[in-house]
Amino acid sequence: MSTFMQKKENVVRKWYIVDAAGKPMGKTAVAVADLLRGKNAPEFTPHVDCGNFVIVINADKAVLTGKKMEQKYYYHHSGYIGGMKAVQAKTMMATKPERAMELAIKGMLPKNTLGAKAFTRLKVYAGEAHKHEAQKPESYEF
């Protein structure tokens, strides 16, 4: 029996909606990253982009466990000397919870063109409302 290899022309992408309210951010990010890669499908092929579209709602109600709100920092650099910026997780969750969720998910995707392409299929919203009702997304529980 031969191994099945998915072709990119035959990929059927589905839309899923994930509610992050009251759930740990890391566990939510793992589930979303798996959906974006397509690892939940039996025809998953590692070298083919066979993932799905994912909508994450209530990113502002995601939970950071332990002392992460005070001890976790998000870093970025401007490219200039002394241009390191650090933002505390508490501040990030108060001002840009969508960005915090996106960074958690992006860190769990592969660091290549497949991961970059999968990241473009992610839609994150701080509240309940989203503008993708026309795609008829399925609810996904993990």
KETOR-84593 format. One record per atom (N, C-alpha, C): residue number from 1; residue in one letter; atom name; x, y negated, z negated. Coordinates in steps of 0.1 Angstrom, whole numbers, padded with zeros to 4 digits. Layout:
BEGIN
NUSE    i  aa  at     xx     yy     zz
NUSE  NUM   a  CA      X      Y      Z
...
***
This chain:
BEGIN
NUSE    i  aa  at     xx     yy     zz
NUSE    1   m   N   0008   0012   0000
NUSE    1   m  CA   0000   0000   0000
NUSE    1   m   C   0009  -0012   0000
NUSE    2   s   N   0005  -0022   0008
NUSE    2   s  CA   0014  -0034   0009
NUSE    2   s   C   0009  -0045   0000
NUSE    3   t   N   0017  -0054  -0003
NUSE    3   t  CA   0014  -0065  -0012
NUSE    3   t   C   0007  -0076  -0004
NUSE    4   f   N  -0004  -0081  -0010
NUSE    4   f  CA  -0012  -0092  -0003
NUSE    4   f   C  -0005  -0105  -0005
NUSE    5   m   N  -0003  -0112   0006
NUSE    5   m  CA   0003  -0126   0006
NUSE    5   m   C  -0008  -0136   0011
NUSE    6   q   N  -0011  -0145   0003
NUSE    6   q  CA  -0021  -0156   0007
NUSE    6   q   C  -0015  -0165   0018
NUSE    7   k   N  -0023  -0169   0027
NUSE    7   k  CA  -0018  -0179   0037
NUSE    7   k   C  -0025  -0192   0034
NUSE    8   k   N  -0018  -0203   0036
NUSE    8   k  CA  -0023  -0216   0033
NUSE    8   k   C  -0035  -0220   0041
NUSE    9   e   N  -0037  -0214   0053
NUSE    9   e  CA  -0049  -0217   0061
NUSE    9   e   C  -0062  -0210   0055
NUSE   10   n   N  -0060  -0200   0047
NUSE   10   n  CA  -0071  -0192   0042
NUSE   10   n   C  -0075  -0196   0028
NUSE   11   v   N  -0069  -0206   0022
NUSE   11   v  CA  -0071  -0210   0008
NUSE   11   v   C  -0085  -0217   0007
NUSE   12   v   N  -0093  -0213  -0002
NUSE   12   v  CA  -0106  -0219  -0005
NUSE   12   v   C  -0104  -0226  -0019
NUSE   13   r   N  -0105  -0239  -0019
NUSE   13   r  CA  -0103  -0247  -0031
NUSE   13   r   C  -0117  -0250  -0038
NUSE   14   k   N  -0117  -0247  -0051
NUSE   14   k  CA  -0129  -0250  -0059
NUSE   14   k   C  -0127  -0262  -0068
NUSE   15   w   N  -0137  -0268  -0072
NUSE   15   w  CA  -0136  -0279  -0082
NUSE   15   w   C  -0141  -0274  -0096
NUSE   16   y   N  -0132  -0277  -0106
NUSE   16   y  CA  -0135  -0274  -0119
NUSE   16   y   C  -0135  -0286  -0128
NUSE   17   i   N  -0143  -0286  -0138
NUSE   17   i  CA  -0144  -0297  -0148
NUSE   17   i   C  -0140  -0291  -0162
NUSE   18   v   N  -0131  -0298  -0168
NUSE   18   v  CA  -0126  -0293  -0181
NUSE   18   v   C  -0128  -0304  -0191
NUSE   19   d   N  -0135  -0301  -0202
NUSE   19   d  CA  -0138  -0311  -0213
NUSE   19   d   C  -0127  -0309  -0224
NUSE   20   a   N  -0120  -0320  -0226
NUSE   20   a  CA  -0108  -0320  -0236
NUSE   20   a   C  -0113  -0324  -0250
NUSE   21   a   N  -0125  -0327  -0252
NUSE   21   a  CA  -0130  -0333  -0265
NUSE   21   a   C  -0128  -0322  -0276
NUSE   22   g   N  -0120  -0326  -0286
NUSE   22   g  CA  -0118  -0318  -0298
NUSE   22   g   C  -0108  -0306  -0296
NUSE   23   k   N  -0102  -0305  -0284
NUSE   23   k  CA  -0093  -0294  -0282
NUSE   23   k   C  -0079  -0299  -0282
NUSE   24   p   N  -0069  -0291  -0286
NUSE   24   p  CA  -0055  -0296  -0286
NUSE   24   p   C  -0050  -0299  -0271
NUSE   25   m   N  -0043  -0310  -0270
NUSE   25   m  CA  -0039  -0315  -0257
NUSE   25   m   C  -0030  -0304  -0250
NUSE   26   g   N  -0021  -0298  -0257
NUSE   26   g  CA  -0012  -0288  -0251
NUSE   26   g   C  -0020  -0276  -0245
NUSE   27   k   N  -0030  -0271  -0253
NUSE   27   k  CA  -0037  -0259  -0248
NUSE   27   k   C  -0046  -0263  -0236
NUSE   28   t   N  -0051  -0275  -0236
NUSE   28   t  CA  -0059  -0280  -0225
NUSE   28   t   C  -0049  -0282  -0212
NUSE   29   a   N  -0037  -0287  -0215
NUSE   29   a  CA  -0028  -0289  -0204
NUSE   29   a   C  -0024  -0276  -0197
NUSE   30   v   N  -0022  -0265  -0205
NUSE   30   v  CA  -0018  -0252  -0200
NUSE   30   v   C  -0030  -0247  -0191
NUSE   31   a   N  -0042  -0248  -0196
NUSE   31   a  CA  -0053  -0242  -0188
NUSE   31   a   C  -0055  -0250  -0175
NUSE   32   v   N  -0053  -0263  -0175
NUSE   32   v  CA  -0054  -0272  -0163
NUSE   32   v   C  -0043  -0269  -0154
NUSE   33   a   N  -0031  -0267  -0159
NUSE   33   a  CA  -0019  -0264  -0150
NUSE   33   a   C  -0021  -0251  -0143
NUSE   34   d   N  -0027  -0241  -0150
NUSE   34   d  CA  -0030  -0228  -0143
NUSE   34   d   C  -0040  -0229  -0132
NUSE   35   l   N  -0050  -0237  -0135
NUSE   35   l  CA  -0061  -0240  -0125
NUSE   35   l   C  -0055  -0247  -0112
NUSE   36   l   N  -0046  -0257  -0115
NUSE   36   l  CA  -0040  -0265  -0104
NUSE   36   l   C  -0031  -0256  -0095
NUSE   37   r   N  -0024  -0246  -0102
NUSE   37   r  CA  -0016  -0237  -0094
NUSE   37   r   C  -0024  -0226  -0087
NUSE   38   g   N  -0036  -0223  -0093
NUSE   38   g  CA  -0044  -0212  -0087
NUSE   38   g   C  -0041  -0199  -0094
NUSE   39   k   N  -0035  -0199  -0105
NUSE   39   k  CA  -0031  -0186  -0112
NUSE   39   k   C  -0043  -0179  -0117
NUSE   40   n   N  -0055  -0184  -0118
NUSE   40   n  CA  -0066  -0177  -0122
NUSE   40   n   C  -0072  -0169  -0111
NUSE   41   a   N  -0068  -0170  -0099
NUSE   41   a  CA  -0073  -0162  -0088
NUSE   41   a   C  -0066  -0149  -0086
NUSE   42   p   N  -0073  -0138  -0082
NUSE   42   p  CA  -0066  -0126  -0079
NUSE   42   p   C  -0056  -0127  -0067
NUSE   43   e   N  -0059  -0136  -0058
NUSE   43   e  CA  -0050  -0137  -0046
NUSE   43   e   C  -0039  -0147  -0048
NUSE   44   f   N  -0035  -0150  -0060
NUSE   44   f  CA  -0024  -0160  -0063
NUSE   44   f   C  -0011  -0155  -0056
NUSE   45   t   N  -0005  -0164  -0049
NUSE   45   t  CA   0008  -0162  -0043
NUSE   45   t   C   0018  -0173  -0048
NUSE   46   p   N   0029  -0170  -0054
NUSE   46   p  CA   0037  -0180  -0060
NUSE   46   p   C   0043  -0191  -0050
NUSE   47   h   N   0045  -0187  -0038
NUSE   47   h  CA   0051  -0196  -0029
NUSE   47   h   C   0041  -0204  -0020
NUSE   48   v   N   0028  -0202  -0022
NUSE   48   v  CA   0018  -0208  -0015
NUSE   48   v   C   0010  -0217  -0024
NUSE   49   d   N   0006  -0229  -0018
NUSE   49   d  CA  -0002  -0238  -0026
NUSE   49   d   C  -0017  -0234  -0025
NUSE   50   c   N  -0021  -0226  -0035
NUSE   50   c  CA  -0034  -0220  -0035
NUSE   50   c   C  -0043  -0224  -0047
NUSE   51   g   N  -0040  -0236  -0052
NUSE   51   g  CA  -0047  -0241  -0064
NUSE   51   g   C  -0060  -0248  -0062
NUSE   52   n   N  -0066  -0253  -0072
NUSE   52   n  CA  -0079  -0259  -0072
NUSE   52   n   C  -0079  -0273  -0076
NUSE   53   f   N  -0090  -0280  -0074
NUSE   53   f  CA  -0091  -0294  -0079
NUSE   53   f   C  -0096  -0293  -0093
NUSE   54   v   N  -0091  -0302  -0102
NUSE   54   v  CA  -0095  -0302  -0116
NUSE   54   v   C  -0098  -0316  -0121
NUSE   55   i   N  -0110  -0317  -0128
NUSE   55   i  CA  -0114  -0330  -0134
NUSE   55   i   C  -0113  -0328  -0149
NUSE   56   v   N  -0106  -0336  -0156
NUSE   56   v  CA  -0105  -0336  -0170
NUSE   56   v   C  -0112  -0348  -0176
NUSE   57   i   N  -0122  -0345  -0184
NUSE   57   i  CA  -0130  -0356  -0190
NUSE   57   i   C  -0127  -0356  -0205
NUSE   58   n   N  -0130  -0367  -0211
NUSE   58   n  CA  -0128  -0370  -0226
NUSE   58   n   C  -0114  -0368  -0230
NUSE   59   a   N  -0105  -0373  -0222
NUSE   59   a  CA  -0090  -0373  -0225
NUSE   59   a   C  -0087  -0381  -0238
NUSE   60   d   N  -0096  -0391  -0241
NUSE   60   d  CA  -0093  -0399  -0253
NUSE   60   d   C  -0097  -0391  -0266
NUSE   61   k   N  -0105  -0380  -0264
NUSE   61   k  CA  -0109  -0372  -0276
NUSE   61   k   C  -0100  -0360  -0278
NUSE   62   a   N  -0090  -0358  -0270
NUSE   62   a  CA  -0081  -0347  -0271
NUSE   62   a   C  -0073  -0349  -0285
NUSE   63   v   N  -0069  -0337  -0291
NUSE   63   v  CA  -0063  -0337  -0304
NUSE   63   v   C  -0048  -0334  -0303
NUSE   64   l   N  -0040  -0342  -0310
NUSE   64   l  CA  -0026  -0339  -0312
NUSE   64   l   C  -0024  -0333  -0326
NUSE   65   t   N  -0019  -0321  -0326
NUSE   65   t  CA  -0018  -0314  -0339
NUSE   65   t   C  -0006  -0318  -0347
NUSE   66   g   N  -0006  -0316  -0360
NUSE   66   g  CA   0005  -0319  -0368
NUSE   66   g   C   0008  -0334  -0370
NUSE   67   k   N   0021  -0337  -0370
NUSE   67   k  CA   0024  -0351  -0371
NUSE   67   k   C   0028  -0358  -0358
NUSE   68   k   N   0023  -0352  -0347
NUSE   68   k  CA   0027  -0357  -0334
NUSE   68   k   C   0023  -0371  -0331
NUSE   69   m   N   0012  -0376  -0337
NUSE   69   m  CA   0007  -0390  -0335
NUSE   69   m   C   0018  -0400  -0339
NUSE   70   e   N   0025  -0397  -0350
NUSE   70   e  CA   0035  -0406  -0355
NUSE   70   e   C   0049  -0402  -0350
NUSE   71   q   N   0052  -0389  -0347
NUSE   71   q  CA   0066  -0385  -0344
NUSE   71   q   C   0069  -0384  -0329
NUSE   72   k   N   0058  -0382  -0321
NUSE   72   k  CA   0061  -0380  -0307
NUSE   72   k   C   0062  -0394  -0300
NUSE   73   y   N   0072  -0394  -0290
NUSE   73   y  CA   0074  -0406  -0282
NUSE   73   y   C   0074  -0403  -0268
NUSE   74   y   N   0069  -0412  -0259
NUSE   74   y  CA   0070  -0411  -0245
NUSE   74   y   C   0080  -0420  -0240
NUSE   75   y   N   0090  -0416  -0233
NUSE   75   y  CA   0101  -0424  -0228
NUSE   75   y   C   0101  -0426  -0213
NUSE   76   h   N   0105  -0438  -0209
NUSE   76   h  CA   0108  -0440  -0195
NUSE   76   h   C   0118  -0451  -0194
NUSE   77   h   N   0125  -0451  -0182
NUSE   77   h  CA   0136  -0460  -0180
NUSE   77   h   C   0134  -0469  -0168
NUSE   78   s   N   0137  -0482  -0169
NUSE   78   s  CA   0135  -0491  -0158
NUSE   78   s   C   0146  -0490  -0147
NUSE   79   g   N   0157  -0484  -0150
NUSE   79   g  CA   0168  -0482  -0141
NUSE   79   g   C   0179  -0493  -0143
NUSE   80   y   N   0176  -0502  -0152
NUSE   80   y  CA   0186  -0512  -0155
NUSE   80   y   C   0193  -0509  -0168
NUSE   81   i   N   0204  -0515  -0171
NUSE   81   i  CA   0212  -0512  -0183
NUSE   81   i   C   0203  -0517  -0195
NUSE   82   g   N   0202  -0508  -0205
NUSE   82   g  CA   0193  -0511  -0216
NUSE   82   g   C   0179  -0511  -0214
NUSE   83   g   N   0175  -0504  -0203
NUSE   83   g  CA   0161  -0504  -0198
NUSE   83   g   C   0152  -0493  -0204
NUSE   84   m   N   0157  -0486  -0214
NUSE   84   m  CA   0149  -0475  -0220
NUSE   84   m   C   0137  -0480  -0228
NUSE   85   k   N   0125  -0475  -0225
NUSE   85   k  CA   0113  -0479  -0232
NUSE   85   k   C   0108  -0467  -0239
NUSE   86   a   N   0102  -0469  -0251
NUSE   86   a  CA   0096  -0458  -0258
NUSE   86   a   C   0083  -0462  -0263
NUSE   87   v   N   0073  -0454  -0261
NUSE   87   v  CA   0059  -0456  -0266
NUSE   87   v   C   0055  -0445  -0275
NUSE   88   q   N   0050  -0448  -0287
NUSE   88   q  CA   0046  -0438  -0297
NUSE   88   q   C   0033  -0432  -0292
NUSE   89   a   N   0031  -0419  -0295
NUSE   89   a  CA   0019  -0412  -0290
NUSE   89   a   C   0006  -0418  -0295
NUSE   90   k   N   0006  -0424  -0307
NUSE   90   k  CA  -0005  -0430  -0313
NUSE   90   k   C  -0009  -0442  -0304
NUSE   91   t   N   0000  -0450  -0300
NUSE   91   t  CA  -0002  -0462  -0291
NUSE   91   t   C  -0007  -0457  -0277
NUSE   92   m   N  -0001  -0447  -0272
NUSE   92   m  CA  -0004  -0442  -0259
NUSE   92   m   C  -0019  -0436  -0259
NUSE   93   m   N  -0023  -0429  -0269
NUSE   93   m  CA  -0036  -0424  -0270
NUSE   93   m   C  -0046  -0435  -0272
NUSE   94   a   N  -0043  -0446  -0278
NUSE   94   a  CA  -0052  -0457  -0280
NUSE   94   a   C  -0054  -0465  -0267
NUSE   95   t   N  -0043  -0467  -0259
NUSE   95   t  CA  -0043  -0476  -0248
NUSE   95   t   C  -0045  -0468  -0234
NUSE   96   k   N  -0038  -0457  -0232
NUSE   96   k  CA  -0039  -0450  -0219
NUSE   96   k   C  -0039  -0435  -0222
NUSE   97   p   N  -0051  -0430  -0227
NUSE   97   p  CA  -0052  -0415  -0230
NUSE   97   p   C  -0051  -0407  -0217
NUSE   98   e   N  -0055  -0413  -0206
NUSE   98   e  CA  -0054  -0405  -0193
NUSE   98   e   C  -0040  -0402  -0189
NUSE   99   r   N  -0031  -0412  -0192
NUSE   99   r  CA  -0017  -0411  -0188
NUSE   99   r   C  -0010  -0400  -0197
NUSE  100   a   N  -0014  -0400  -0210
NUSE  100   a  CA  -0008  -0390  -0219
NUSE  100   a   C  -0012  -0376  -0215
NUSE  101   m   N  -0025  -0374  -0211
NUSE  101   m  CA  -0029  -0361  -0206
NUSE  101   m   C  -0022  -0357  -0193
NUSE  102   e   N  -0021  -0367  -0184
NUSE  102   e  CA  -0014  -0364  -0171
NUSE  102   e   C   0001  -0360  -0173
NUSE  103   l   N   0008  -0367  -0183
NUSE  103   l  CA   0022  -0363  -0185
NUSE  103   l   C   0023  -0349  -0191
NUSE  104   a   N   0013  -0345  -0200
NUSE  104   a  CA   0013  -0332  -0206
NUSE  104   a   C   0011  -0321  -0195
NUSE  105   i   N   0002  -0324  -0185
NUSE  105   i  CA  -0001  -0314  -0175
NUSE  105   i   C   0011  -0314  -0165
NUSE  106   k   N   0016  -0326  -0161
NUSE  106   k  CA   0027  -0326  -0151
NUSE  106   k   C   0040  -0319  -0156
NUSE  107   g   N   0042  -0319  -0169
NUSE  107   g  CA   0053  -0312  -0175
NUSE  107   g   C   0052  -0297  -0174
NUSE  108   m   N   0040  -0292  -0172
NUSE  108   m  CA   0038  -0277  -0171
NUSE  108   m   C   0036  -0272  -0157
NUSE  109   l   N   0038  -0281  -0147
NUSE  109   l  CA   0038  -0277  -0133
NUSE  109   l   C   0052  -0275  -0128
NUSE  110   p   N   0054  -0268  -0118
NUSE  110   p  CA   0068  -0266  -0113
NUSE  110   p   C   0074  -0279  -0108
NUSE  111   k   N   0087  -0280  -0109
NUSE  111   k  CA   0094  -0292  -0105
NUSE  111   k   C   0098  -0291  -0090
NUSE  112   n   N   0089  -0290  -0081
NUSE  112   n  CA   0092  -0289  -0067
NUSE  112   n   C   0080  -0294  -0059
NUSE  113   t   N   0080  -0292  -0046
NUSE  113   t  CA   0069  -0298  -0038
NUSE  113   t   C   0056  -0292  -0041
NUSE  114   l   N   0055  -0279  -0045
NUSE  114   l  CA   0043  -0273  -0049
NUSE  114   l   C   0037  -0279  -0061
NUSE  115   g   N   0045  -0283  -0071
NUSE  115   g  CA   0040  -0289  -0083
NUSE  115   g   C   0035  -0303  -0080
NUSE  116   a   N   0043  -0311  -0071
NUSE  116   a  CA   0039  -0324  -0067
NUSE  116   a   C   0025  -0324  -0060
NUSE  117   k   N   0024  -0314  -0051
NUSE  117   k  CA   0011  -0314  -0043
NUSE  117   k   C  -0001  -0310  -0053
NUSE  118   a   N   0002  -0301  -0062
NUSE  118   a  CA  -0008  -0297  -0072
NUSE  118   a   C  -0013  -0308  -0080
NUSE  119   f   N  -0003  -0317  -0084
NUSE  119   f  CA  -0006  -0328  -0093
NUSE  119   f   C  -0015  -0338  -0086
NUSE  120   t   N  -0015  -0339  -0073
NUSE  120   t  CA  -0024  -0348  -0066
NUSE  120   t   C  -0039  -0344  -0067
NUSE  121   r   N  -0041  -0331  -0070
NUSE  121   r  CA  -0055  -0326  -0071
NUSE  121   r   C  -0061  -0328  -0085
NUSE  122   l   N  -0053  -0335  -0094
NUSE  122   l  CA  -0058  -0337  -0108
NUSE  122   l   C  -0065  -0350  -0109
NUSE  123   k   N  -0076  -0350  -0115
NUSE  123   k  CA  -0084  -0363  -0118
NUSE  123   k   C  -0086  -0363  -0133
NUSE  124   v   N  -0082  -0374  -0140
NUSE  124   v  CA  -0083  -0374  -0155
NUSE  124   v   C  -0091  -0387  -0158
NUSE  125   y   N  -0101  -0385  -0167
NUSE  125   y  CA  -0109  -0397  -0172
NUSE  125   y   C  -0109  -0397  -0187
NUSE  126   a   N  -0109  -0409  -0193
NUSE  126   a  CA  -0109  -0411  -0207
NUSE  126   a   C  -0123  -0407  -0213
NUSE  127   g   N  -0134  -0410  -0206
NUSE  127   g  CA  -0147  -0408  -0211
NUSE  127   g   C  -0154  -0396  -0204
NUSE  128   e   N  -0167  -0396  -0206
NUSE  128   e  CA  -0176  -0386  -0200
NUSE  128   e   C  -0178  -0388  -0185
NUSE  129   a   N  -0178  -0400  -0181
NUSE  129   a  CA  -0182  -0403  -0167
NUSE  129   a   C  -0171  -0400  -0157
NUSE  130   h   N  -0174  -0395  -0146
NUSE  130   h  CA  -0165  -0393  -0135
NUSE  130   h   C  -0173  -0395  -0122
NUSE  131   k   N  -0166  -0397  -0111
NUSE  131   k  CA  -0172  -0400  -0098
NUSE  131   k   C  -0172  -0388  -0088
NUSE  132   h   N  -0172  -0376  -0093
NUSE  132   h  CA  -0170  -0364  -0084
NUSE  132   h   C  -0182  -0355  -0085
NUSE  133   e   N  -0194  -0361  -0087
NUSE  133   e  CA  -0206  -0352  -0088
NUSE  133   e   C  -0209  -0346  -0074
NUSE  134   a   N  -0206  -0353  -0063
NUSE  134   a  CA  -0209  -0348  -0050
NUSE  134   a   C  -0201  -0335  -0047
NUSE  135   q   N  -0190  -0332  -0054
NUSE  135   q  CA  -0182  -0320  -0052
NUSE  135   q   C  -0188  -0308  -0059
NUSE  136   k   N  -0198  -0310  -0068
NUSE  136   k  CA  -0204  -0300  -0076
NUSE  136   k   C  -0194  -0292  -0084
NUSE  137   p   N  -0187  -0298  -0093
NUSE  137   p  CA  -0176  -0291  -0100
NUSE  137   p   C  -0183  -0281  -0110
NUSE  138   e   N  -0176  -0269  -0112
NUSE  138   e  CA  -0180  -0259  -0122
NUSE  138   e   C  -0174  -0262  -0135
NUSE  139   s   N  -0181  -0260  -0146
NUSE  139   s  CA  -0175  -0261  -0159
NUSE  139   s   C  -0166  -0250  -0162
NUSE  140   y   N  -0154  -0253  -0168
NUSE  140   y  CA  -0144  -0243  -0171
NUSE  140   y   C  -0141  -0243  -0186
NUSE  141   e   N  -0143  -0231  -0192
NUSE  141   e  CA  -0140  -0230  -0206
NUSE  141   e   C  -0128  -0221  -0208
NUSE  142   f   N  -0119  -0225  -0217
NUSE  142   f  CA  -0107  -0217  -0220
NUSE  142   f   C  -0106  -0213  -0234
***
